[in-house]
């Protein structure tokens, strides 16, 4: 997804414009996943997974979920600032300067893409924390009892 303002006007119209926008969005997604979930976690020995809390008050769980975007488990069992996530967002944004149209490049656009990526990640952690509870309530899922 092209996150920069006005990007649609710089890709052209029709099938070619759509293909260019789709290619840029696909490349954004792949590079973000590569840097955030593989390259930096391997290099920095961090665990990129989200560990659901699943209990406590709504406010406590919400705070926990939002904090997980910025904290990471290390391979040694401790916690640290989530450098993998921050560096991954910045690296993917910087890489996009290679294939975005000239009007959609630059430092400020790279920083805004990184901020948007981190914001989306925060929404994702909140969904990961609360969706199992919401799903259970909406669809009345019960644990299966073995016969």
For each residue, the residues with C-beta under 8 A, 3 or more apart:
1: 25 28 29
2: 7 8 11 21 24 25 28 100 104
3: 7 28 112 113 116 117
4: 7 100 104 109 112 113
5:
6: 9 10 103 104
7: 2 3 4 10 11 21 24 100 101 104
8: 2 11 17 21
9: 6
10: 6 7 101 102 103 104
11: 2 7 8 17 20 21 24 101
12: 16 17 20
13: 16 17
14: 17 18
15: 18 19
16: 12 13 19 20
17: 8 11 12 13 14 20 21
18: 14 15 21 22
19: 15 16 22 23
20: 11 12 16 17 23 24
21: 2 7 8 11 17 18 24 25
22: 18 19 25 26
23: 19 20 26 27 99
24: 2 7 11 20 21 27 28 96 99 100
25: 1 2 21 22 28 29
26: 22 23 29 30
27: 23 24 30 31 96 99
28: 1 2 3 24 25 31 32 92 96 113
29: 1 25 26 32 33
30: 26 27 33 34
31: 27 28 34 35 91 92 95 96
32: 28 29 35 36 88 89 92 117
33: 29 30 36 37 38
34: 30 31 37 38 39
35: 31 32 38 39 40 87 88 89 91 92
36: 32 33 40 41 48 84 85 88 89 92
37: 33 34 41 48 84 88
38: 33 34 35 41 42
39: 34 35 42 43 88 91
40: 35 36 43 44 46 83 84 85 87 88 91
41: 36 37 38 44 45 46 47 48 72 84
42: 38 39 45
43: 39 40
44: 40 41 83 84
45: 41 42 74 75 76
46: 40 41 72 73 74 75 80 82 83 84
47: 41 72 73 74 75
48: 36 37 41 72 84 85
49: 73
50: 68 124 125 128 129
51: 68 73
52: 128 129 132
53: 56 60 61 64 65 129
54: 61 129 132
55: 61
56: 53 60 61 64
57: 60 61
58: 61 62
59: 62 63
60: 53 56 57 63 64
61: 53 54 55 56 57 58 64 65 129 130
62: 58 59 65 66 126 129
63: 59 60 66 67
64: 53 56 60 61 67 68 129
65: 53 61 62 68 122 125 126 128 129 130
66: 62 63 69 122 125 126
67: 63 64 70 71
68: 50 51 64 65 71 82 125
69: 66 82 85 118 121 122 125
70: 67 81 82 85 86
71: 67 68 79 80 81 82
72: 41 46 47 48 79 80 81 82 83 84 85
73: 46 47 49 51 77 78 79
74: 45 46 47 77 78 79 80
75: 45 46 47
76: 45
77: 73 74
78: 73 74
79: 71 72 73 74
80: 46 71 72 74 83
81: 70 71 72 86
82: 46 68 69 70 71 72 85 86
83: 40 44 46 72 80 86 87
84: 36 37 40 41 44 46 48 72 87 88
85: 36 40 48 69 70 72 82 88 89 118 121
86: 70 81 82 83 89 90 114 118
87: 35 40 83 84 90 91
88: 32 35 36 37 39 40 84 85 91 92
89: 32 35 36 85 86 92 93 113 114 115 117 118 121
90: 86 87 93 94 110 114
91: 31 35 39 40 87 88 94 95
92: 28 31 32 35 36 88 89 95 96 113 114 117
93: 89 90 96 97 109 110 111 113 114 117
94: 90 91 97 110
95: 31 91 92 98
96: 24 27 28 31 92 93 99 100 105 110 113
97: 93 94 100 105 106 109 110
98: 95
99: 23 24 27 96
100: 2 4 7 24 96 97 104 105 109
101: 7 10 11 104 105
102: 10 105
103: 6 10
104: 2 4 6 7 10 100 101 109
105: 96 97 100 101 102 109
106: 97 109 110
107: 110 111
108: 111 112
109: 4 93 97 100 104 105 106 112 113
110: 90 93 94 96 97 106 107 113 114
111: 93 107 108 114 115
112: 3 4 108 109 115 116
113: 3 4 28 89 92 93 96 109 110 116 117
114: 86 89 90 92 93 110 111 117 118
115: 89 111 112 118 119
116: 3 112 113 119 120
117: 3 32 89 92 93 113 114 120 121
118: 69 85 86 89 114 115 121 122
119: 115 116 122 123
120: 116 117 123 124
121: 69 85 89 117 118 124 125
122: 65 66 69 118 119 125 126
123: 119 120 126 127
124: 50 120 121 127 128
125: 50 65 66 68 69 121 122 128 129
126: 62 65 66 122 123 129 130
127: 123 124 130 131
128: 50 52 65 124 125 131
129: 50 52 53 54 61 62 64 65 125 126
130: 61 65 126 127 133 134
131: 127 128 134 135
132: 52 54 135 136
133: 130 136 137
134: 130 131 137 138
135: 131 132 138 139 141
136: 132 133 139 140 141
137: 133 134 140
138: 134 135
139: 135 136
140: 136 137
141: 135 136
142:
143:
144:
145:
146:
147:
